[in-house]
Amino acid sequence: MDVVIVGAGPAGCRTAEIVARRGYEVLVLEEHSKIGKPVQCTGLVSNRIGEIPKEIVVNKIKRAKFCCGNAYFEIKSKQKMLLLDRERYDVWLAKKAEKAGAKFKLSTRFLGFEDGKVFTNKGKIETKILVGADGPNSSVAKAVGIKLPGNLLFAIQVNVRSHFDSNTVELWFGNDIAPGSFAWVVPENEEAARVGLLTEKNPNFYLENFLKKRFGKIETKNETGDVLRYGMIEKSVSERVLLVGDAACHVKPFSGGGLVYNKISSEIAAKAIIKSLEENDFSEEFLLENYEKKWKEKLFWPIIQGLAFKWIFSKISTSTIFSLIKNLGIANFASLLDVDFLQK
């Protein structure tokens, strides 16, 4: 096998598609029995994600309502945001990779890597390159001794039914709402929405409080949760190994969004892998020069800026947050947060 990729999420599937399209043997390992499950993302993205099939788009949203305490204001985006069916989005990416020639093995858990051999619960596979696209607690990173940043955010989301403006997403700020981040109400239509938050502390406690504050008594379903690891990874490669997507912390430190950063890094990773195979060079030095250096040229400063603003944001009061938004202007505030909704 030329390339083994651990993880069939967006980063893994995009990397697989591009490399397989060049005629190389690519195998994607996925520990779950179905691609796209469990769902671990709200799925609100900007047009920077690229073309998406219409049947995957659940809603298009034009406005954002910023809420801080009892105050709020609304802004209108120049480009509509897309709310995706995340499960179908992942399946679509996997089918594209499969059509390009990549193979998939489901219910297959990565156990280790040594001397070009990948060990799984279903046997051993030899490969020239191993890609860790296996999320924030990457088993590939642990297996090859790559240290991951210790910064964690806890995400939780539920589906609710009520009355909504289907064209407006709500973003709620404040340390009483979601310490270290924010909460959201993202409408699927006029009767249903995805409601959740990111926090550095107990997410269940804060979600329960937020639901009471926003809706009063309300029934919820389809609870999902995830851990997000953020920060600047010191090194994302080892000999014959590279990390991509959430496994390499290609995540926005404040909003926790990863789909756009994942897209950028997976395309760079695929080019580096192809070059590595062409030149038969799988050394750490080669991957540092052709992969890590290039993705950091794109994402280093956005991630560092996001870390700095996140630290400042965690130290100030709700009223100060609202004043900051007003005084900076919405465009500058959006740039600091790297919130896709507010970008062209």
N, C-alpha and C positions, 0 to 999 in steps of 0.2 A: 504494500500500500504506500502511495506517495504521501498522503496527508490523512491523519485521523483528527477529527474535530470532536471535542467533548462538549455537548450542549447544542440542542436544536432550536434555540431561541433566535431572534433576529440577527444578532451578530454572527452566530455560528452558521446560519443558513446563507446569509449574504456572502460570507467568506467562502463557503463551500461552492456556491453557484459560480462565482467569478473564477475560482481555481479550476473547477471541473470543466468549465467552458473552454479552457485551454487544452483539454484532453488528458489531464492528470487524474489518477485514481484518488478519489476522495470518499472517505467513510465518516459519517456523522453518527456519534453515539448519543443516545438520549435515555436518561434513567427512567423517565416516566413512560407509561404505556400509550399515551396519546400526545401528539404535538399540540402545543397551545394550552395545555392544562398542567398545573393550575394557572389561572390567569393572575398575573402579578403586576398589572399596570393599568392606570386609568384609560390610557389610549387617546389622550388629547394631544394632537401634534399640529405643527405648522406645515406650510407648503414646502419647507426645507426637506421634508421626508421623501419628496419625489412623488411620482404618479402612483395612485392607489386605485384599484378597481372600485367602481361605484357600489357594488354589492357589499363591500367591506365597510363602507362609510355609514355610520349610524346616524350622525347629525353633523350639520355645519353651523358653526357658532361665530357670531360677528362681534359681540360685545363682552366686556368684562366688568364686573361690579366689585370694587375694592371695599371691603368692610373692616373697620377698625373701631372697636367699642360700639358706640351708638351712631357713629358717623360713617358715611360711605360716599363714594362718587363712582361714576361710570365712564368708561372710555370705549371707543370704537376702533377696532383693528382695521388696517388697510386690506388685509387678506383674511378670509374666513379660515378659522381653525377647523380641523377635521377630527371628529370623534370616531374612533375605530372600534370595530368588533375585534378585540385583541386575539381571541382564539383563531378566528378566521384569517387574520392578518399573518399570524405565525404559520398557519397551514399553507397559506398562499406562498409565503417565502420558501417554505420547505418544498413545495411542488415545483417552484422555479428552479431550485437547486437540483432536484431529482431529474427534471427535464434536461438540465445541463449535463447530467451524467453522474451526479453524486449519489451514493448509496446511504441508506439509513438503517440503523439497528436500534429498535426501541426496547424498553425495559432492560437496558444494558448499563450497568453501573461501572464507572471508572474506579479502579482500585490502586493503580500504580503505574510507574513508568521507569524502565531501566534498560540501558543499552539498546535503544531503538525498539523496545518491546512494550506495548501497552497491555496491562493486565486488567481484565474485567471479570464480572461475575459469570460471563459466558465464554471465557477462554482468553487466549493470548493473540495479539495482533502485532505484526511488525510494521513499522512505519518510518519514513524518513523525517517527517515533521509532525509534531503534536501541537494542536491548538487548544488552549483552554478558553472555552466560551461558556463556562459553567457557573457564571453568576458570582455574587458577592462573597461567597464562602468557598471559592474555587478549590476543588480537590486537586486539580492539576498544579496550582500554585504551591500547595502544601507538599505535594509529592516531589517537586523539584527544588524546594527551598526558597521560593520567591516570597518575600515578606510583603504582606498587604497592609495598607493603612488601617489604623484602629478605629477610625471615625465611623459611627453607625447611626442611621436613622431608622425608625420603625414606622412602617406604613400599614394603614388599615383602611378598608373601604367596604361599603355596603350598598345595596340597591334599595331605593325607597320609592314609594308612590305618593304623589301629592299634586299640587298645581305649580307649574313652572313656566317661566318665559323660556321657550326652547332656544332662543337666540342669544341667551346671556349666561355666562359662567360666573359663579360667585367665588371670590377668593377672600378668605377670612384670616386676618392677622391679629396677633396678640399672644403674650405669654400665658394668658388664661385659656386661650383657644388651642394652641399647638406650640409649646415651647420649642424654640429653635427653628420653626418653619411656619406652615400655614395649613388651613383646612380648605376644602373645596366642595362646591355643589356643581356638578356638570350634568346638564340635562340631556337625556336621550331624545326626549320629546316633551310635550306639554304635561305629561302625566307621570313620567319616570325620570329618575336621575341617579347618577353615581355620586355618592357622598363619602368623603374620606378625609384623612389628614396624615401628615408626616410629623413626627415628633421625636425628640431625644429621650423622652420618658415613656411612661406607661400609656401605650396608644389606646387601649380599651377604655381606660378611665376618661381620657380626653375626648374620645369619640362619643361616649355616652353623654358627657356634658354638652358637647357641641350639638348633638341631635336634639337634646332638650331645649337648648337655647334657640336653635333655628326652627324647629318644627313642633316642639311640645312633645306630646305622646305620639309615637309613630312606629309602625312595624317595619322591620328590615329583613332582608334576605341576601343570600349569596355573599356572605362575609368572606373577604380575602385579606391576607396579610403577607407582608414581606419585610425583609431586612435590606436596607440599602447601605452599601459601604462607599464612602466618598473620600476624596482627597487626592493628592498627587503621589502615585505609586513611584517608589524609588527606581525600580527596574521591572520591566514587564516581559523580559526574555531570559532564556537560559539556552544552553546548547540544545539544538533541535526543538526548542519549545518557545512558543509565544502565547501571551494572554491577550484577549480581545474583548471589547464590550464591558459589561459590568464586572467581569473577572479582573480587568485592569483598571477598574474605577473610572471608566469613561462615562461619568455621571455628573450632572450639574449639582454642585454642592448645596445649593439652596432649594431648588424645586424638586430635586431628585429625578428629573427627567433624563432618560437615557437613550431614547430611540434615535434622535438625530446624531448624538455623539457616537452611538454604536454604528450607525451607517458610515460615518466618516472613518472611524478606526477600522472597520471590517474591510472597507475598500483599500485602505493603505496596507492592511495585513495581507490581503490577497495578492497585491502587487509584489510585496516582499517575498511571499511564499513562492510565487511563480519565478521570481528572479533567483531565489535560493535553489530551486529545483533545476533551473536552466544552467546555473553555474556549479551545481553540485557542492555548494558550500552551506553547511548547516550550523556553523559555529555561532557562539554567542556574539562575537564581535561583528559578524556579518549581519545578524538580526538587529543588533543595536543600531548599526549604521543605516540599515535599509527599512527598518520598521519603527523602532522606538524613537529615533531622532526625528522621523518624519511625522509621526502622530503627535509628538510633543510640539512640533512647529505649529500645528493646527490648534491643539487643545490645551497646551500648558498655561497660557495666560488667561483664557476663560475660566479654567478650573481654579487657578490661584486667585483671580479676582472674586470668584464666587466664594472661596474659602474666607477671604478677608471680609467681604460684606456679610457673610453668615455670622462671623464672630461679632461684628459690630451690632448686627440685628439682634443677637441674643442678649445683648447688654442693655438695651434701651426699652423704655416703656411703650405701651400701646399708643398713648397720645403722641409720643415723640415719633413713633413709626409713621403715623398719619401726617404729622407736620413734615417729616422727611420726604414723604411721597409728594406732597403739595409743593414743597420748596425746590426739590430736585427737578420736578417736571416728570411726567409719566414716561417719556422716552428714556431719560437717564436712569430712572428707577428700574425700568424694564431691562435695560442693558446691564445694570449691576446684578440683578437677579438672574439674568439669562432666562427669562420666561418667554417661551416661544410665542405665546399668544400676542405679545406686544411687539413682535418683530416682523419686519417685512418678509 
